[in-house]
Structure formats: C-alpha cells, structure tokens
C-alpha cells in the first residue's frame, strides 16, 4: 500500500500529480474552502504549503505532495510505520522509522518538496 493510499485514501495519484506543481493562478476557482478563497482573493497565488497535487488549493497539499514524493522513492515505498502531517510549512513525521538511514532519507526527500520550510522528526522513534 502506497503512502497516498494509506494516509489520504487515494488509490492512485490523480492524473498529472506532481511533487512540485505550479500553483493554480486563481485560488478561488479550485478552492473547496470558501474562507480560504476569501482570504486568498487579494493575492493571485496559493501559499506554497497549500498547493495540492495538481496545483490546486489543498489544505493538506504539502503533506500530500510529500507522500507522493515518498511513493516515488523506491527506498521508502514499503514503510508503513511512519505518518506525514503538516503544520504550515513544517512537514511533521510521526511513528517509527526502521533505521536512522531511512529517517535521514525521508527528511532529505521531504525537504526537497516546495513549500517545506522544516521537517520535524521529534515524534519519530528509530526501531
């Protein structure tokens, strides 16, 4: 089971899903959240941590794009004991990593996703 399926219930990534997509030019058009659309209406761009898999506004966009990046990395595909969340631009990893090497790889991959300003690992134990 892949990261996107396990964490977000997506059987497969949406068509054209990207780890670092170009944000939609009109956040009001793609937003499912009216308050977010109102807050964004004066700005023509979506905050980097809220960009979804296809460039649309997504409250969990950064976490989903990190999950997609983990799905695309063969060394991270079989890990089912770590979870991905986000707080603003911080990617939060939780759970148990099989080794420090794997955790370091996860931090490296997550750091390379646009909008990630930090990767928190204080909720991960190494087993």
Secondary structure, DSSP 8 states (H G I E B T S, - for coil): --HHHHHH--SS--TT--TT----S-HHHH-S-HHHHHHHTTSSS--GGGB-TTSSB-TTHHHHHHHHHHHH-GGGTT--SEEEEEETTEEEEEEEES-HHHHHHHHHHHHTSTT--EEEEEEEEE-
